[in-house]
Amino acid sequence: MPTTDTGASDRRSLHERIAADLRDEIMSGDLAPGASLPSTAQLKGRFDASNATIQKALQVLKDERLVVGRAGASVTVREHRQRTMRPASYMAPAGPGEPYRWLSEAAKLGTHARSTLLDVGEVRPPADVAAALNIGADATALLRHQVLSVDGEPAELVKSYYPMDIARGTAIAEKQRIKGGTPTLLAELGFPPRLSMDRVAARVPTQEQYQALDLPSDLPVLRTLRVVYTDGDRPVEATVMVKAGHLYEVQYEFTAG
C-alpha cells in the first residue's frame, strides 16, 4: 500500500512514523484481526528503512498490544485490536438480579469484564463536573472511583460524581459494589435516568491515567464526560470515563427526525 512521505514536516523518528501508518491500517481494518503484517523485507522496501528501524516500529505496536509476534512466525494483528463501546446500551437500569449493564453487554461479546472499586468519598469535583451538576465551584460531590477491566486488561478509568443531597445516606456513599449499578439504584431512589449527554475529547493521558490503564506511551486517551439527567432535567450523575484511544472506539446511533 503506498505511503505519503511527510518526513520533511514530521518531526517524529522514522520508526515512529512507520508505526503510525501501520497503526492506522490496523485500526481502520485494512489489516484485519488475525492478519499477518507485511514481511520485514516488504516493509523495508515500502518505507525505505533498515531492518533495525522496522523492528523498532513493530516493537512499538507490540507494546501497544495491537499486534502479536512469536519467534519463527509472522507478526499478526490481535484478534480484538480495537473494541467498540456502545454507551446507549449501558444507560437503562438493570433488571432484578441482573449485573450492571456494562458487564452484561461485555459478556454478550464473549469477553469477561470486571469492575474494581478503588475509592468512595466526598470530594471537590473538577470544574467541568461541578458545572454539569449545577453545584458551586467550592461545593463537594460524592465520588465513586473504579477501573473496568476486560479479559484481565485495564479498559477504562471511571470517576462518577453525585450531588451530596442525593448520595448522602444511600448505598452510593458506601464503599461496596451496587447491585445492578447506579442507574438501578437512582431509579429506586426516585431519580430514574431519562437523558444522557456525552462530551468526548482526545487528550494526552495524565500520570494517573497512564499508570491505571497500563499505557505503553503518551498516545491520546478518549475522555468522556457523561451527564445523566432525571425528570425536570435535573442532573443526577456526572461521570468522567477515560480509555486508551488506540484500543477503544465509541459508537453512537441516531435516527433521522
Phi, psi and omega in degrees: 000132183293153178231150181270131180278105179246020184302329183296330184246349181266114185276358177289155176294162184299319182294328177291322179291322178295315179300322180296318179294316180292323178300318180296321179292326177291313184290332179275348179095358176298325169254101190285160175305131181087350182284151176277140174288158175305154181294163178302319180298318179295318180292323177299318179290319182296317186257002181052053186232161178282165178300318181298321180293318178297318180295325177294320179295317179294326179294325176302313181292327176293317179297328179279359178065030177265333180227163179233132178236133178234146181303129178080004181230162180288158176280129184238156177284137178300149183298326178242067186293336175206123181268147180257125177259134182241091185306325183298338182282345188256353189285317186294144177300145177288152178287169180305127178079358181269150177286169176307139189299330177300322180287317182291324178292323177296321180297325179297334181270004178081019179247159178255115181252151180215144176248126178245116181280120183267321184196153174221131180181169179272123184221167169268117187283166174302158185301319182291329177289316179300318179295321181294326181272358181060042175244160182295159182298332181260001181283161179252163177220165178271123181257132168244117187247123182214164173237134179258136181239148176233122181051041175083357180252137178298130185248322187206135174262126188235128174234111181253133183241141182227142175302140184296328181290344176267317188278329187301129177080009180245177179295341178299325184274000181264142181277071175201161181294149178258120182299123181084354179086168182295329176304319179294315181295318179300319178297319179294331180277358180096015179235065183295135177297127180246326184215138176235132181236128181250141168238117185246133179220152174265132182220159171285134185295144172285173178299317180298313181295319179302315183283315184295325182265003178053051183281144182275343184199187180267034172304147183300148171253158174265121178250120179248127170256110181252126178246126181254131181246147175251197181303145181075017180058033178274126177286129182241350180203137173229122185237132174257118182242130182233129179221158180294125184293333182273351181248346184224147172229158182245130181248126176243143180239137182228154173244151181286149175092000000 
